[in-house]
Amino acid sequence: MSGLERLTLVSNPYAGKGKGGRVLPEVVRRLTRQLPGTQLDIHETRTFAEARRQIRYAVERAADAPELEALMVMGGDGMMTLGVDACAGTDVPLGMIPAGTGNDMSRGFGLHGVDPLFALRRVIAGHTRHVDALRVRGDLSDGESERHVGTIVATGFDADVNRRANEMTLPIGNLRYLASVGTEIRHFRPMEYRLTIDGQVRELEAILVSVGNTKYFGGGIKICPDADPTDGLLDVTIVHPVPRAVLVAMFPSILPGWFIHLPVVETFRARSVRVEGPEVIAMGDGELLGHGPIDIDVRPRALRIFG
């Protein structure tokens, strides 16, 4: 990574049941040894708000000279989405070091998921590429009106499962999401949606509507199995209403992505989607976005990442 003057690493030491904290010393050791001419700014953050503040500060500083500075985030998808939101629309390169339980962001961008030291080697090598990012606009939960998402915007059953999984401590990874499915499915019923897809309005009931930039959510579940984060398009998955027993039977086919061939599942690509509904709550990259309505579009090549 010749010519890089400063590298800021913002880490969540609690990610992955403490994996972030355990891995950090080795990450710092390798960075120090292999990037001897680069100033390293290391921040272990204790809260989401602190991580956001450190990440935004680093990107604001680096935006004036992105050829000389870079940002790395280490932790779970919560840390990754803060990095994506801060770097999207800039040329500041983002390194993602997965140390969480789900790691859908790094997996979805082809960084092969769960090995933080493998991902670190990608950063040290210094090769970057551009990928798309989702732009979400609306009355969002953090008081802002716009946020960028790297993976999936989930609404409906998938969002409810995501929220419950976030509250669970065990099991970890996709087992946690699958366990939350068993709880949520007992009382879930289809939601009323009003979708505006590239300007065309549809009103329908659905189990879920997912809008994807990449394939994965929930620790490796392929909810948008054909998504490509370099094609400049949204991938939309709709699961239409089915009896609860049929929904239960479907779930073994969701993890590998086979479910898209079922007649109750609709998939298509679009450039923009507006999601509305009286009960709609949206999650993006596993974090709460807020109630609808929300507008989602794609910003092609908006994000520069290592790897």
ChimeraX commands (.cxc) that place a marker at each C-alpha (Angstrom):
marker #1 position 0.00,0.00,0.00 radius 0.5
marker #1 position 2.63,2.47,-1.14 radius 0.5
marker #1 position 2.04,6.17,-0.51 radius 0.5
marker #1 position -0.58,5.78,2.22 radius 0.5
marker #1 position 0.28,8.24,4.96 radius 0.5
marker #1 position -2.46,7.48,7.50 radius 0.5
marker #1 position -4.72,4.53,8.21 radius 0.5
marker #1 position -7.51,4.85,10.78 radius 0.5
marker #1 position -8.82,1.63,12.33 radius 0.5
marker #1 position -12.08,1.81,14.30 radius 0.5
marker #1 position -12.82,-1.42,16.13 radius 0.5
marker #1 position -15.63,-2.86,18.23 radius 0.5
marker #1 position -13.91,-5.06,20.84 radius 0.5
marker #1 position -17.22,-6.65,21.84 radius 0.5
marker #1 position -18.09,-7.92,18.35 radius 0.5
marker #1 position -18.44,-11.66,17.95 radius 0.5
marker #1 position -18.59,-12.30,21.71 radius 0.5
marker #1 position -15.27,-10.52,22.18 radius 0.5
marker #1 position -13.59,-11.69,18.99 radius 0.5
marker #1 position -12.96,-8.09,17.96 radius 0.5
marker #1 position -10.94,-7.44,21.10 radius 0.5
marker #1 position -9.03,-10.72,20.88 radius 0.5
marker #1 position -8.00,-10.22,17.27 radius 0.5
marker #1 position -7.08,-6.54,17.51 radius 0.5
marker #1 position -3.50,-6.97,18.88 radius 0.5
marker #1 position -2.55,-9.26,16.00 radius 0.5
marker #1 position -4.16,-6.90,13.48 radius 0.5
marker #1 position -2.16,-3.98,14.87 radius 0.5
marker #1 position 1.05,-6.03,14.94 radius 0.5
marker #1 position 0.70,-6.97,11.28 radius 0.5
marker #1 position -0.17,-3.45,10.23 radius 0.5
marker #1 position 2.82,-2.03,12.09 radius 0.5
marker #1 position 5.19,-4.57,10.58 radius 0.5
marker #1 position 3.92,-4.49,7.01 radius 0.5
marker #1 position 3.08,-0.79,6.68 radius 0.5
marker #1 position 6.08,0.80,8.42 radius 0.5
marker #1 position 5.68,4.18,6.72 radius 0.5
marker #1 position 2.00,4.58,7.54 radius 0.5
marker #1 position 0.69,6.37,10.62 radius 0.5
marker #1 position -1.84,4.17,12.39 radius 0.5
marker #1 position -4.72,5.70,14.34 radius 0.5
marker #1 position -6.37,2.94,16.41 radius 0.5
marker #1 position -9.71,3.47,18.14 radius 0.5
marker #1 position -11.45,0.81,20.26 radius 0.5
marker #1 position -15.00,2.05,20.65 radius 0.5
marker #1 position -17.46,1.10,23.35 radius 0.5
marker #1 position -20.73,2.36,21.86 radius 0.5
marker #1 position -22.40,2.67,18.47 radius 0.5
marker #1 position -22.47,6.46,18.83 radius 0.5
marker #1 position -18.76,6.61,19.62 radius 0.5
marker #1 position -17.92,4.40,16.64 radius 0.5
marker #1 position -20.02,6.57,14.33 radius 0.5
marker #1 position -18.32,9.70,15.58 radius 0.5
marker #1 position -14.80,8.32,15.10 radius 0.5
marker #1 position -15.62,6.94,11.64 radius 0.5
marker #1 position -17.19,10.14,10.40 radius 0.5
marker #1 position -14.31,12.20,11.70 radius 0.5
marker #1 position -11.78,9.96,9.94 radius 0.5
marker #1 position -13.64,10.13,6.63 radius 0.5
marker #1 position -14.13,13.89,6.80 radius 0.5
marker #1 position -10.39,14.32,7.36 radius 0.5
marker #1 position -9.46,11.83,4.64 radius 0.5
marker #1 position -11.87,13.19,2.03 radius 0.5
marker #1 position -9.46,16.00,1.16 radius 0.5
marker #1 position -6.69,13.53,0.31 radius 0.5
marker #1 position -8.14,10.02,-0.23 radius 0.5
marker #1 position -4.99,8.92,-2.02 radius 0.5
marker #1 position -3.11,9.40,1.28 radius 0.5
marker #1 position -5.59,8.20,3.91 radius 0.5
marker #1 position -7.86,5.21,4.40 radius 0.5
marker #1 position -10.41,3.86,6.88 radius 0.5
marker #1 position -10.69,0.36,8.31 radius 0.5
marker #1 position -13.55,-0.91,10.44 radius 0.5
marker #1 position -13.41,-4.14,12.43 radius 0.5
marker #1 position -16.37,-5.83,14.04 radius 0.5
marker #1 position -19.77,-7.02,12.96 radius 0.5
marker #1 position -22.14,-5.68,10.34 radius 0.5
marker #1 position -23.07,-2.78,12.62 radius 0.5
marker #1 position -19.52,-1.46,12.30 radius 0.5
marker #1 position -19.46,-2.20,8.58 radius 0.5
marker #1 position -22.62,-0.21,7.91 radius 0.5
marker #1 position -21.17,2.81,9.71 radius 0.5
marker #1 position -18.16,2.62,7.41 radius 0.5
marker #1 position -20.31,2.24,4.31 radius 0.5
marker #1 position -22.53,5.16,5.26 radius 0.5
marker #1 position -19.55,7.42,5.91 radius 0.5
marker #1 position -17.50,6.45,2.83 radius 0.5
marker #1 position -20.25,6.17,0.20 radius 0.5
marker #1 position -20.05,9.04,-2.24 radius 0.5
marker #1 position -16.42,9.77,-1.35 radius 0.5
marker #1 position -13.24,8.25,-2.73 radius 0.5
marker #1 position -11.97,7.32,0.73 radius 0.5
marker #1 position -11.11,3.59,0.61 radius 0.5
marker #1 position -12.82,1.35,3.16 radius 0.5
marker #1 position -11.28,-1.80,4.59 radius 0.5
marker #1 position -13.66,-4.25,6.27 radius 0.5
marker #1 position -12.29,-6.68,8.85 radius 0.5
marker #1 position -15.03,-9.15,9.84 radius 0.5
marker #1 position -15.07,-10.04,13.54 radius 0.5
marker #1 position -18.79,-10.36,14.22 radius 0.5
marker #1 position -21.30,-13.19,14.24 radius 0.5
marker #1 position -23.05,-12.59,10.91 radius 0.5
marker #1 position -20.43,-10.91,8.69 radius 0.5
marker #1 position -22.87,-10.53,5.81 radius 0.5
marker #1 position -21.26,-7.34,4.55 radius 0.5
marker #1 position -17.81,-8.76,3.89 radius 0.5
marker #1 position -19.31,-11.98,2.55 radius 0.5
marker #1 position -21.61,-10.07,0.21 radius 0.5
marker #1 position -18.77,-7.99,-1.21 radius 0.5
marker #1 position -16.76,-11.12,-1.99 radius 0.5
marker #1 position -14.29,-10.78,0.88 radius 0.5
marker #1 position -14.99,-14.36,1.95 radius 0.5
marker #1 position -16.64,-13.76,5.17 radius 0.5
marker #1 position -15.29,-14.72,8.49 radius 0.5
marker #1 position -11.48,-14.63,8.64 radius 0.5
marker #1 position -10.31,-11.21,9.86 radius 0.5
marker #1 position -6.66,-11.87,9.03 radius 0.5
marker #1 position -7.52,-12.89,5.46 radius 0.5
marker #1 position -9.42,-9.63,5.06 radius 0.5
marker #1 position -6.51,-7.74,6.60 radius 0.5
marker #1 position -4.16,-9.10,3.93 radius 0.5
marker #1 position -6.47,-7.57,1.32 radius 0.5
marker #1 position -6.10,-4.17,2.95 radius 0.5
marker #1 position -2.33,-4.44,3.29 radius 0.5
marker #1 position -2.05,-5.41,-0.38 radius 0.5
marker #1 position -3.66,-2.07,-1.18 radius 0.5
marker #1 position -5.86,-3.12,-4.11 radius 0.5
marker #1 position -9.22,-1.30,-4.24 radius 0.5
marker #1 position -12.36,-1.55,-6.34 radius 0.5
marker #1 position -15.67,0.24,-6.57 radius 0.5
marker #1 position -19.02,-1.30,-5.65 radius 0.5
marker #1 position -22.59,-0.03,-5.46 radius 0.5
marker #1 position -24.35,1.17,-2.32 radius 0.5
marker #1 position -28.04,1.46,-1.50 radius 0.5
marker #1 position -29.32,4.91,-0.59 radius 0.5
marker #1 position -32.26,4.92,1.82 radius 0.5
marker #1 position -34.25,8.09,2.40 radius 0.5
marker #1 position -37.10,8.80,4.78 radius 0.5
marker #1 position -37.82,9.67,8.39 radius 0.5
marker #1 position -35.11,7.42,9.77 radius 0.5
marker #1 position -34.67,6.18,13.32 radius 0.5
marker #1 position -31.53,8.18,14.08 radius 0.5
marker #1 position -33.17,11.49,13.20 radius 0.5
marker #1 position -31.45,11.63,9.81 radius 0.5
marker #1 position -33.13,11.60,6.43 radius 0.5
marker #1 position -30.62,9.59,4.40 radius 0.5
marker #1 position -28.43,6.57,5.00 radius 0.5
marker #1 position -26.35,4.22,2.87 radius 0.5
marker #1 position -26.67,0.45,3.15 radius 0.5
marker #1 position -24.29,-2.17,1.80 radius 0.5
marker #1 position -26.31,-5.38,1.92 radius 0.5
marker #1 position -30.09,-5.75,2.39 radius 0.5
marker #1 position -33.00,-3.53,3.34 radius 0.5
marker #1 position -35.41,-5.94,5.01 radius 0.5
marker #1 position -39.10,-5.34,5.72 radius 0.5
marker #1 position -41.75,-7.72,6.95 radius 0.5
marker #1 position -41.00,-11.13,8.40 radius 0.5
marker #1 position -37.28,-10.90,7.66 radius 0.5
marker #1 position -37.05,-7.56,9.49 radius 0.5
marker #1 position -38.91,-8.97,12.51 radius 0.5
marker #1 position -36.56,-11.96,12.58 radius 0.5
marker #1 position -33.58,-9.61,12.32 radius 0.5
marker #1 position -34.79,-7.46,15.22 radius 0.5
marker #1 position -35.38,-10.47,17.46 radius 0.5
marker #1 position -32.00,-11.97,16.54 radius 0.5
marker #1 position -30.30,-8.70,17.53 radius 0.5
marker #1 position -31.78,-9.12,21.02 radius 0.5
marker #1 position -30.54,-12.72,21.40 radius 0.5
marker #1 position -27.16,-13.70,22.84 radius 0.5
marker #1 position -27.15,-17.37,21.83 radius 0.5
marker #1 position -26.74,-19.12,19.48 radius 0.5
marker #1 position -24.40,-17.19,17.15 radius 0.5
marker #1 position -24.21,-16.65,13.39 radius 0.5
marker #1 position -27.05,-17.82,11.19 radius 0.5
marker #1 position -28.17,-20.23,13.92 radius 0.5
marker #1 position -29.29,-17.20,15.91 radius 0.5
marker #1 position -31.41,-16.02,12.99 radius 0.5
marker #1 position -32.83,-19.46,12.41 radius 0.5
marker #1 position -33.73,-19.69,16.10 radius 0.5
marker #1 position -35.52,-16.35,15.92 radius 0.5
marker #1 position -37.51,-17.65,12.94 radius 0.5
marker #1 position -39.06,-20.27,15.21 radius 0.5
marker #1 position -40.24,-17.60,17.62 radius 0.5
marker #1 position -41.51,-15.06,15.11 radius 0.5
marker #1 position -43.32,-17.52,12.88 radius 0.5
marker #1 position -45.81,-18.41,15.61 radius 0.5
marker #1 position -47.67,-15.11,15.38 radius 0.5
marker #1 position -46.56,-13.50,12.14 radius 0.5
marker #1 position -49.17,-12.62,9.54 radius 0.5
marker #1 position -48.81,-11.03,6.07 radius 0.5
marker #1 position -48.43,-7.25,5.90 radius 0.5
marker #1 position -50.09,-4.73,3.66 radius 0.5
marker #1 position -47.64,-3.06,1.29 radius 0.5
marker #1 position -47.75,-0.22,-1.16 radius 0.5
marker #1 position -44.70,-0.44,-3.41 radius 0.5
marker #1 position -43.66,2.10,-6.01 radius 0.5
marker #1 position -41.24,0.33,-8.33 radius 0.5
marker #1 position -39.56,2.55,-10.91 radius 0.5
marker #1 position -42.61,4.80,-10.74 radius 0.5
marker #1 position -45.23,2.02,-10.97 radius 0.5
marker #1 position -47.47,1.47,-7.93 radius 0.5
marker #1 position -48.41,-1.97,-6.61 radius 0.5
marker #1 position -50.60,-2.70,-3.58 radius 0.5
marker #1 position -50.33,-6.18,-2.14 radius 0.5
marker #1 position -50.03,-8.35,0.92 radius 0.5
marker #1 position -46.71,-10.10,1.47 radius 0.5
marker #1 position -44.74,-12.07,4.02 radius 0.5
marker #1 position -41.69,-9.97,3.26 radius 0.5
marker #1 position -40.17,-7.54,0.81 radius 0.5
marker #1 position -36.36,-7.45,0.71 radius 0.5
marker #1 position -34.33,-5.02,-1.38 radius 0.5
marker #1 position -30.74,-6.07,-1.90 radius 0.5
marker #1 position -27.40,-4.80,-3.06 radius 0.5
marker #1 position -25.75,-8.10,-2.13 radius 0.5
marker #1 position -27.03,-11.62,-1.55 radius 0.5
marker #1 position -26.92,-12.12,2.19 radius 0.5
marker #1 position -28.52,-11.26,5.48 radius 0.5
marker #1 position -28.95,-13.08,8.78 radius 0.5
marker #1 position -25.50,-14.69,8.92 radius 0.5
marker #1 position -25.34,-16.06,5.38 radius 0.5
marker #1 position -29.00,-16.47,4.39 radius 0.5
marker #1 position -29.33,-15.84,0.63 radius 0.5
marker #1 position -32.41,-13.66,0.60 radius 0.5
marker #1 position -31.44,-12.02,-2.74 radius 0.5
marker #1 position -29.39,-14.87,-4.24 radius 0.5
marker #1 position -28.73,-13.27,-7.63 radius 0.5
marker #1 position -27.73,-9.82,-6.36 radius 0.5
marker #1 position -24.56,-8.29,-7.81 radius 0.5
marker #1 position -23.13,-5.20,-6.05 radius 0.5
marker #1 position -21.58,-3.96,-9.29 radius 0.5
marker #1 position -24.58,-4.01,-11.66 radius 0.5
marker #1 position -26.15,-0.66,-10.70 radius 0.5
marker #1 position -29.49,-2.30,-9.87 radius 0.5
marker #1 position -31.59,-3.27,-6.86 radius 0.5
marker #1 position -32.58,-6.91,-6.41 radius 0.5
marker #1 position -36.06,-7.27,-4.95 radius 0.5
marker #1 position -37.46,-10.43,-3.34 radius 0.5
marker #1 position -41.14,-10.69,-2.45 radius 0.5
marker #1 position -42.61,-13.67,-0.62 radius 0.5
marker #1 position -46.36,-13.70,-1.14 radius 0.5
marker #1 position -48.79,-14.91,1.55 radius 0.5
marker #1 position -48.75,-18.63,2.37 radius 0.5
marker #1 position -50.15,-20.69,5.24 radius 0.5
marker #1 position -47.89,-20.80,8.28 radius 0.5
marker #1 position -47.11,-24.49,7.73 radius 0.5
marker #1 position -45.94,-23.77,4.17 radius 0.5
marker #1 position -43.77,-20.90,5.42 radius 0.5
marker #1 position -42.15,-23.24,7.94 radius 0.5
marker #1 position -41.50,-25.79,5.19 radius 0.5
marker #1 position -39.91,-23.12,2.99 radius 0.5
marker #1 position -37.18,-22.06,5.38 radius 0.5
marker #1 position -34.69,-24.90,4.80 radius 0.5
marker #1 position -34.51,-23.72,1.18 radius 0.5
marker #1 position -33.87,-20.06,2.08 radius 0.5
marker #1 position -30.35,-20.47,3.46 radius 0.5
marker #1 position -28.92,-21.76,0.14 radius 0.5
marker #1 position -31.23,-19.55,-1.95 radius 0.5
marker #1 position -33.28,-22.33,-3.56 radius 0.5
marker #1 position -36.56,-20.79,-2.38 radius 0.5
marker #1 position -36.61,-18.27,-5.25 radius 0.5
marker #1 position -37.87,-21.05,-7.54 radius 0.5
marker #1 position -41.04,-21.52,-5.48 radius 0.5
marker #1 position -44.24,-20.16,-7.07 radius 0.5
marker #1 position -45.00,-17.90,-4.07 radius 0.5
marker #1 position -41.67,-16.07,-4.46 radius 0.5
marker #1 position -41.20,-13.18,-6.86 radius 0.5
marker #1 position -37.83,-11.69,-7.74 radius 0.5
marker #1 position -36.95,-8.83,-10.06 radius 0.5
marker #1 position -34.52,-5.94,-10.51 radius 0.5
marker #1 position -35.28,-2.25,-10.30 radius 0.5
marker #1 position -33.61,1.13,-10.03 radius 0.5
marker #1 position -35.79,2.55,-7.26 radius 0.5
marker #1 position -38.33,1.20,-4.77 radius 0.5
marker #1 position -40.57,3.08,-2.35 radius 0.5
marker #1 position -41.87,0.90,0.49 radius 0.5
marker #1 position -44.97,1.92,2.45 radius 0.5
marker #1 position -47.35,0.14,4.76 radius 0.5
marker #1 position -49.07,0.64,8.12 radius 0.5
marker #1 position -46.85,-1.93,9.86 radius 0.5
marker #1 position -43.67,-1.65,7.83 radius 0.5
marker #1 position -40.45,-1.42,9.82 radius 0.5
marker #1 position -37.22,-1.49,7.83 radius 0.5
marker #1 position -33.83,-2.88,8.80 radius 0.5
marker #1 position -30.66,-2.13,6.82 radius 0.5
marker #1 position -27.43,-4.13,7.23 radius 0.5
marker #1 position -29.06,-5.63,10.32 radius 0.5
marker #1 position -29.66,-2.24,11.97 radius 0.5
marker #1 position -32.94,-0.39,12.46 radius 0.5
marker #1 position -33.75,2.15,9.74 radius 0.5
marker #1 position -37.23,3.10,10.87 radius 0.5
marker #1 position -40.88,2.96,9.85 radius 0.5
marker #1 position -41.99,3.48,6.28 radius 0.5
marker #1 position -42.34,5.10,3.97 radius 0.5
marker #1 position -38.76,4.72,2.80 radius 0.5
marker #1 position -37.28,5.33,-0.63 radius 0.5
marker #1 position -34.46,3.08,-1.81 radius 0.5
marker #1 position -32.29,3.56,-4.86 radius 0.5
marker #1 position -28.82,2.45,-5.90 radius 0.5
marker #1 position -25.73,4.62,-6.20 radius 0.5
marker #1 position -23.54,2.83,-8.73 radius 0.5
marker #1 position -19.85,2.55,-7.83 radius 0.5
marker #1 position -20.38,4.86,-4.86 radius 0.5
marker #1 position -18.16,2.89,-2.51 radius 0.5
marker #1 position -14.43,2.22,-2.82 radius 0.5
marker #1 position -13.35,-0.87,-0.88 radius 0.5
marker #1 position -10.18,-2.88,-0.36 radius 0.5
marker #1 position -10.19,-6.36,-1.82 radius 0.5
marker link #1:1,2 radius 0.2
marker link #1:2,3 radius 0.2
marker link #1:3,4 radius 0.2
marker link #1:4,5 radius 0.2
marker link #1:5,6 radius 0.2
marker link #1:6,7 radius 0.2
marker link #1:7,8 radius 0.2
marker link #1:8,9 radius 0.2
marker link #1:9,10 radius 0.2
marker link #1:10,11 radius 0.2
marker link #1:11,12 radius 0.2
marker link #1:12,13 radius 0.2
marker link #1:13,14 radius 0.2
marker link #1:14,15 radius 0.2
marker link #1:15,16 radius 0.2
marker link #1:16,17 radius 0.2
marker link #1:17,18 radius 0.2
marker link #1:18,19 radius 0.2
marker link #1:19,20 radius 0.2
marker link #1:20,21 radius 0.2
marker link #1:21,22 radius 0.2
marker link #1:22,23 radius 0.2
marker link #1:23,24 radius 0.2
marker link #1:24,25 radius 0.2
marker link #1:25,26 radius 0.2
marker link #1:26,27 radius 0.2
marker link #1:27,28 radius 0.2
marker link #1:28,29 radius 0.2
marker link #1:29,30 radius 0.2
marker link #1:30,31 radius 0.2
marker link #1:31,32 radius 0.2
marker link #1:32,33 radius 0.2
marker link #1:33,34 radius 0.2
marker link #1:34,35 radius 0.2
marker link #1:35,36 radius 0.2
marker link #1:36,37 radius 0.2
marker link #1:37,38 radius 0.2
marker link #1:38,39 radius 0.2
marker link #1:39,40 radius 0.2
marker link #1:40,41 radius 0.2
marker link #1:41,42 radius 0.2
marker link #1:42,43 radius 0.2
marker link #1:43,44 radius 0.2
marker link #1:44,45 radius 0.2
marker link #1:45,46 radius 0.2
marker link #1:46,47 radius 0.2
marker link #1:47,48 radius 0.2
marker link #1:48,49 radius 0.2
marker link #1:49,50 radius 0.2
marker link #1:50,51 radius 0.2
marker link #1:51,52 radius 0.2
marker link #1:52,53 radius 0.2
marker link #1:53,54 radius 0.2
marker link #1:54,55 radius 0.2
marker link #1:55,56 radius 0.2
marker link #1:56,57 radius 0.2
marker link #1:57,58 radius 0.2
marker link #1:58,59 radius 0.2
marker link #1:59,60 radius 0.2
marker link #1:60,61 radius 0.2
marker link #1:61,62 radius 0.2
marker link #1:62,63 radius 0.2
marker link #1:63,64 radius 0.2
marker link #1:64,65 radius 0.2
marker link #1:65,66 radius 0.2
marker link #1:66,67 radius 0.2
marker link #1:67,68 radius 0.2
marker link #1:68,69 radius 0.2
marker link #1:69,70 radius 0.2
marker link #1:70,71 radius 0.2
marker link #1:71,72 radius 0.2
marker link #1:72,73 radius 0.2
marker link #1:73,74 radius 0.2
marker link #1:74,75 radius 0.2
marker link #1:75,76 radius 0.2
marker link #1:76,77 radius 0.2
marker link #1:77,78 radius 0.2
marker link #1:78,79 radius 0.2
marker link #1:79,80 radius 0.2
marker link #1:80,81 radius 0.2
marker link #1:81,82 radius 0.2
marker link #1:82,83 radius 0.2
marker link #1:83,84 radius 0.2
marker link #1:84,85 radius 0.2
marker link #1:85,86 radius 0.2
marker link #1:86,87 radius 0.2
marker link #1:87,88 radius 0.2
marker link #1:88,89 radius 0.2
marker link #1:89,90 radius 0.2
marker link #1:90,91 radius 0.2
marker link #1:91,92 radius 0.2
marker link #1:92,93 radius 0.2
marker link #1:93,94 radius 0.2
marker link #1:94,95 radius 0.2
marker link #1:95,96 radius 0.2
marker link #1:96,97 radius 0.2
marker link #1:97,98 radius 0.2
marker link #1:98,99 radius 0.2
marker link #1:99,100 radius 0.2
marker link #1:100,101 radius 0.2
marker link #1:101,102 radius 0.2
marker link #1:102,103 radius 0.2
marker link #1:103,104 radius 0.2
marker link #1:104,105 radius 0.2
marker link #1:105,106 radius 0.2
marker link #1:106,107 radius 0.2
marker link #1:107,108 radius 0.2
marker link #1:108,109 radius 0.2
marker link #1:109,110 radius 0.2
marker link #1:110,111 radius 0.2
marker link #1:111,112 radius 0.2
marker link #1:112,113 radius 0.2
marker link #1:113,114 radius 0.2
marker link #1:114,115 radius 0.2
marker link #1:115,116 radius 0.2
marker link #1:116,117 radius 0.2
marker link #1:117,118 radius 0.2
marker link #1:118,119 radius 0.2
marker link #1:119,120 radius 0.2
marker link #1:120,121 radius 0.2
marker link #1:121,122 radius 0.2
marker link #1:122,123 radius 0.2
marker link #1:123,124 radius 0.2
marker link #1:124,125 radius 0.2
marker link #1:125,126 radius 0.2
marker link #1:126,127 radius 0.2
marker link #1:127,128 radius 0.2
marker link #1:128,129 radius 0.2
marker link #1:129,130 radius 0.2
marker link #1:130,131 radius 0.2
marker link #1:131,132 radius 0.2
marker link #1:132,133 radius 0.2
marker link #1:133,134 radius 0.2
marker link #1:134,135 radius 0.2
marker link #1:135,136 radius 0.2
marker link #1:136,137 radius 0.2
marker link #1:137,138 radius 0.2
marker link #1:138,139 radius 0.2
marker link #1:139,140 radius 0.2
marker link #1:140,141 radius 0.2
marker link #1:141,142 radius 0.2
marker link #1:142,143 radius 0.2
marker link #1:143,144 radius 0.2
marker link #1:144,145 radius 0.2
marker link #1:145,146 radius 0.2
marker link #1:146,147 radius 0.2
marker link #1:147,148 radius 0.2
marker link #1:148,149 radius 0.2
marker link #1:149,150 radius 0.2
marker link #1:150,151 radius 0.2
marker link #1:151,152 radius 0.2
marker link #1:152,153 radius 0.2
marker link #1:153,154 radius 0.2
marker link #1:154,155 radius 0.2
marker link #1:155,156 radius 0.2
marker link #1:156,157 radius 0.2
marker link #1:157,158 radius 0.2
marker link #1:158,159 radius 0.2
marker link #1:159,160 radius 0.2
marker link #1:160,161 radius 0.2
marker link #1:161,162 radius 0.2
marker link #1:162,163 radius 0.2
marker link #1:163,164 radius 0.2
marker link #1:164,165 radius 0.2
marker link #1:165,166 radius 0.2
marker link #1:166,167 radius 0.2
marker link #1:167,168 radius 0.2
marker link #1:168,169 radius 0.2
marker link #1:169,170 radius 0.2
marker link #1:170,171 radius 0.2
marker link #1:171,172 radius 0.2
marker link #1:172,173 radius 0.2
marker link #1:173,174 radius 0.2
marker link #1:174,175 radius 0.2
marker link #1:175,176 radius 0.2
marker link #1:176,177 radius 0.2
marker link #1:177,178 radius 0.2
marker link #1:178,179 radius 0.2
marker link #1:179,180 radius 0.2
marker link #1:180,181 radius 0.2
marker link #1:181,182 radius 0.2
marker link #1:182,183 radius 0.2
marker link #1:183,184 radius 0.2
marker link #1:184,185 radius 0.2
marker link #1:185,186 radius 0.2
marker link #1:186,187 radius 0.2
marker link #1:187,188 radius 0.2
marker link #1:188,189 radius 0.2
marker link #1:189,190 radius 0.2
marker link #1:190,191 radius 0.2
marker link #1:191,192 radius 0.2
marker link #1:192,193 radius 0.2
marker link #1:193,194 radius 0.2
marker link #1:194,195 radius 0.2
marker link #1:195,196 radius 0.2
marker link #1:196,197 radius 0.2
marker link #1:197,198 radius 0.2
marker link #1:198,199 radius 0.2
marker link #1:199,200 radius 0.2
marker link #1:200,201 radius 0.2
marker link #1:201,202 radius 0.2
marker link #1:202,203 radius 0.2
marker link #1:203,204 radius 0.2
marker link #1:204,205 radius 0.2
marker link #1:205,206 radius 0.2
marker link #1:206,207 radius 0.2
marker link #1:207,208 radius 0.2
marker link #1:208,209 radius 0.2
marker link #1:209,210 radius 0.2
marker link #1:210,211 radius 0.2
marker link #1:211,212 radius 0.2
marker link #1:212,213 radius 0.2
marker link #1:213,214 radius 0.2
marker link #1:214,215 radius 0.2
marker link #1:215,216 radius 0.2
marker link #1:216,217 radius 0.2
marker link #1:217,218 radius 0.2
marker link #1:218,219 radius 0.2
marker link #1:219,220 radius 0.2
marker link #1:220,221 radius 0.2
marker link #1:221,222 radius 0.2
marker link #1:222,223 radius 0.2
marker link #1:223,224 radius 0.2
marker link #1:224,225 radius 0.2
marker link #1:225,226 radius 0.2
marker link #1:226,227 radius 0.2
marker link #1:227,228 radius 0.2
marker link #1:228,229 radius 0.2
marker link #1:229,230 radius 0.2
marker link #1:230,231 radius 0.2
marker link #1:231,232 radius 0.2
marker link #1:232,233 radius 0.2
marker link #1:233,234 radius 0.2
marker link #1:234,235 radius 0.2
marker link #1:235,236 radius 0.2
marker link #1:236,237 radius 0.2
marker link #1:237,238 radius 0.2
marker link #1:238,239 radius 0.2
marker link #1:239,240 radius 0.2
marker link #1:240,241 radius 0.2
marker link #1:241,242 radius 0.2
marker link #1:242,243 radius 0.2
marker link #1:243,244 radius 0.2
marker link #1:244,245 radius 0.2
marker link #1:245,246 radius 0.2
marker link #1:246,247 radius 0.2
marker link #1:247,248 radius 0.2
marker link #1:248,249 radius 0.2
marker link #1:249,250 radius 0.2
marker link #1:250,251 radius 0.2
marker link #1:251,252 radius 0.2
marker link #1:252,253 radius 0.2
marker link #1:253,254 radius 0.2
marker link #1:254,255 radius 0.2
marker link #1:255,256 radius 0.2
marker link #1:256,257 radius 0.2
marker link #1:257,258 radius 0.2
marker link #1:258,259 radius 0.2
marker link #1:259,260 radius 0.2
marker link #1:260,261 radius 0.2
marker link #1:261,262 radius 0.2
marker link #1:262,263 radius 0.2
marker link #1:263,264 radius 0.2
marker link #1:264,265 radius 0.2
marker link #1:265,266 radius 0.2
marker link #1:266,267 radius 0.2
marker link #1:267,268 radius 0.2
marker link #1:268,269 radius 0.2
marker link #1:269,270 radius 0.2
marker link #1:270,271 radius 0.2
marker link #1:271,272 radius 0.2
marker link #1:272,273 radius 0.2
marker link #1:273,274 radius 0.2
marker link #1:274,275 radius 0.2
marker link #1:275,276 radius 0.2
marker link #1:276,277 radius 0.2
marker link #1:277,278 radius 0.2
marker link #1:278,279 radius 0.2
marker link #1:279,280 radius 0.2
marker link #1:280,281 radius 0.2
marker link #1:281,282 radius 0.2
marker link #1:282,283 radius 0.2
marker link #1:283,284 radius 0.2
marker link #1:284,285 radius 0.2
marker link #1:285,286 radius 0.2
marker link #1:286,287 radius 0.2
marker link #1:287,288 radius 0.2
marker link #1:288,289 radius 0.2
marker link #1:289,290 radius 0.2
marker link #1:290,291 radius 0.2
marker link #1:291,292 radius 0.2
marker link #1:292,293 radius 0.2
marker link #1:293,294 radius 0.2
marker link #1:294,295 radius 0.2
marker link #1:295,296 radius 0.2
marker link #1:296,297 radius 0.2
marker link #1:297,298 radius 0.2
marker link #1:298,299 radius 0.2
marker link #1:299,300 radius 0.2
marker link #1:300,301 radius 0.2
marker link #1:301,302 radius 0.2
marker link #1:302,303 radius 0.2
marker link #1:303,304 radius 0.2
marker link #1:304,305 radius 0.2
marker link #1:305,306 radius 0.2
marker link #1:306,307 radius 0.2
view
